[in-house]
Amino acid sequence: MTFRSDKLLKSAAGAACVRCGRCDGTVVSAHYFGPRRGSYGGGMSIKVHDFLIAHLCAQCHTQMDTTSRNKTDKWVHSEEFLHFIALTLARLFHDGVVVVKGE
């Protein structure tokens, strides 16, 4: 079952893009899209788990989606996208959106 969370998806509201730093009101929680998608709960017309998101502005989101379709650079793209997810997770922990239960 794929994990879903409105709180995580809404966490991008008012945030800066983790790729370019832009804070223009277009930043969204962009789901990972790459060759490892199937390992992360995704599939045909199914997005990956909601905890595998990167806060990206509209321009960077479009760029990442376009790059993911480039078969030659798919592993480079995957690594880049996973880096942006890690930056977003660090932000979510720092901002208290994600907390460790019992601490």
C-alpha positions as CSV (number, residue, x, y, z in Angstrom):
1,M,0.0,0.0,0.0
2,T,1.3,3.4,-0.9
3,F,1.7,5.9,1.9
4,R,-0.4,9.1,1.5
5,S,-0.3,12.3,3.6
6,D,-2.0,15.6,2.9
7,K,0.1,17.2,5.6
8,L,3.3,16.3,3.8
9,L,2.0,17.4,0.4
10,K,0.8,20.7,1.8
11,S,4.2,21.3,3.5
12,A,5.4,23.0,0.3
13,A,3.1,26.0,0.7
14,G,5.2,29.1,1.2
15,A,8.5,27.1,1.0
16,A,11.5,27.9,-1.2
17,C,12.5,25.5,-4.0
18,V,15.2,23.2,-2.8
19,R,16.7,23.2,-6.3
20,C,16.9,26.9,-7.2
21,G,15.8,28.7,-4.0
22,R,12.9,30.5,-5.7
23,C,10.0,31.3,-3.4
24,D,7.4,32.5,-5.9
25,G,4.3,30.7,-4.7
26,T,4.6,27.9,-7.3
27,V,6.5,25.5,-5.0
28,V,4.8,22.1,-4.7
29,S,5.6,18.7,-3.2
30,A,6.9,16.9,-6.4
31,H,6.9,13.1,-6.2
32,Y,10.0,11.2,-7.3
33,F,9.8,10.1,-10.9
34,G,12.6,7.9,-12.1
35,P,13.9,4.4,-12.8
36,R,13.5,3.4,-9.1
37,R,9.8,4.4,-9.0
38,G,8.6,0.8,-8.7
39,S,10.7,0.3,-5.6
40,Y,9.1,3.3,-3.9
41,G,5.5,2.4,-4.2
42,G,4.9,3.8,-7.6
43,G,3.7,2.2,-10.8
44,M,1.7,2.8,-13.9
45,S,-0.4,5.9,-13.1
46,I,0.5,5.6,-9.3
47,K,2.7,8.1,-7.6
48,V,5.4,7.0,-5.2
49,H,4.9,7.3,-1.4
50,D,4.2,10.9,-0.3
51,F,7.3,10.9,1.9
52,L,9.4,10.8,-1.3
53,I,8.8,14.4,-2.3
54,A,10.9,17.4,-3.2
55,H,9.8,21.0,-2.7
56,L,10.2,22.3,-6.3
57,C,9.0,25.4,-8.0
58,A,7.0,25.1,-11.2
59,Q,10.0,25.8,-13.4
60,C,12.2,23.2,-11.6
61,H,9.4,20.7,-11.4
62,T,8.9,20.9,-15.2
63,Q,12.7,20.6,-15.7
64,M,12.9,17.5,-13.4
65,D,9.9,15.8,-15.2
66,T,11.4,16.5,-18.6
67,T,14.9,15.2,-17.6
68,S,13.4,12.0,-16.2
69,R,12.2,11.1,-19.7
70,N,15.8,11.3,-21.0
71,K,16.9,7.6,-21.1
72,T,20.6,8.4,-21.5
73,D,20.8,10.4,-18.2
74,K,18.2,8.5,-16.2
75,W,20.5,7.5,-13.4
76,V,22.1,10.9,-13.1
77,H,18.6,12.4,-12.9
78,S,17.5,9.8,-10.3
79,E,20.5,10.7,-8.1
80,E,19.8,14.4,-8.5
81,F,16.1,14.0,-7.6
82,L,16.9,11.8,-4.6
83,H,19.2,14.6,-3.4
84,F,16.4,17.1,-3.6
85,I,14.2,14.7,-1.6
86,A,16.9,14.4,1.1
87,L,17.1,18.2,1.3
88,T,13.3,18.4,1.6
89,L,13.2,15.7,4.3
90,A,15.9,17.6,6.3
91,R,13.7,20.7,6.0
92,L,10.6,18.8,7.2
93,F,12.4,17.5,10.3
94,H,14.0,20.9,11.0
95,D,10.6,22.6,10.7
96,G,8.9,20.0,12.9
97,V,6.6,18.8,10.2
98,V,8.1,15.3,10.6
99,V,8.9,14.2,14.2
100,V,10.2,11.0,15.7
101,K,7.6,9.4,17.8
102,G,8.6,9.3,21.5
103,E,11.1,12.1,21.4
